[in-house]
Amino acid sequence: MAAYEYSKWDGSQSFTPQSADEVFDKLSEYLMQYGDEVMESVQMWEEEHPDLIEQLLKQGYIEKDAEGKYVVTPKGMKRVENKALEELFDVRRKDILGKHETDHRGVGQTVHEESKPYQYGDPVSNLNMHETLRNALARQQDGPPIRITHDDLVVHETEYQTSCATVVLLDMSGSMTRYGKYGSAKKVALALQALVRGKYQGDFIQVIGFYSFASPLTERELINSAPKPVSIFEPRVRMKINLDQPPGFVPQHFTNIHAGLQFARRVLRRQPQMNRQIICITDGEPTAHVEGRDVMLIYPPCEKTANVTLAEAKRCAGEGIHISSFALVEDYFYMGLVNFVEQMAKVTGGVAAYCNAGDLGNMVVDSFIGGRRKRRAM
């Protein structure tokens, strides 16, 4: 337990109120895990803590929408994303925040210390003047004036830069509420968006949430999102939901990785980038899949749902999409999940990794940066 020491305030102790930045950062921590219901609490602060609200409004982190509800502004969203990114990278790792590296050499944005003799077509802007002059001096051996010939020219080697289209599949099923898993996963997705905006402007990134269904999430929707609450507690569930004529009540908390992969494949098919990948973050075996215009909700997990999901993963791989799956494993209960992501990696030639919520960030970002070093043909 934490130890606290109390004493009578005698008026000499200084009190420093929190800045708007600190207040908003604390607010965003709760947003990570609980979504937009946290903004409903901000509504109550209006009377109890008007000074706090005034600070946040003045700093431009929150505003009222057309309905009079408080929402996070674009400035606030950018701060949340950048803070998420800062938490994932310390000073020692800043040197790897370059562009997506490949094994191909050519005209690019990354200039290396290594040099090579000039060849026709090499950009003059990459000329290594130090090495070029040294070559000329060594050849002349008679001092100035220095006469440079074609054979003296040396250029820096550059690395071919690829752009990449990425879909992050984010599990929003009911079990993601436990152990802070959803907050950690959402923070990783926000950090990737900040990374793309700041370092990989040529990239495309889309976050898709999957639950009983699957849907794309805008930046605002992602920040405001939360796992779907568990709405039925039967030990066995077998439900067929027709997408054209859905019933009045549809439980949302199932795990439809199949629908997520289908959606991701359609999104990536429309992107021009040569490299395409899916990063799937989940904490459970699939408990839902799509059959034509029906969604099947099945618990406990069944072999048919797993096979349908694996077939879709293989279809994605067949279209040149690389799949990395990250299983949030907290205890022995998740061995079925471990087996499933291993099968998915096997049928797709992709990556399977298991971790807890605290280790997720670095593993996913390392995969995002370093897992796509080869250009793949369209």
Helices and strands as residue ranges (DSSP letters): H 20-34, H 37-48, H 50-59, E 62-64, E 70-72, H 74-88, G 91-96, E 105-117, G 124-126, H 129-140, G 150-152, E 154-159, E 164-171, G 174-180, H 181-199, E 204-210, E 214-217, H 219-224, E 237-242, H 257-269, E 275-282, E 288-291, E 294-299, H 303-318, E 321-328, G 332-334, H 335-348, E 351-355, G 357-359, H 360-370
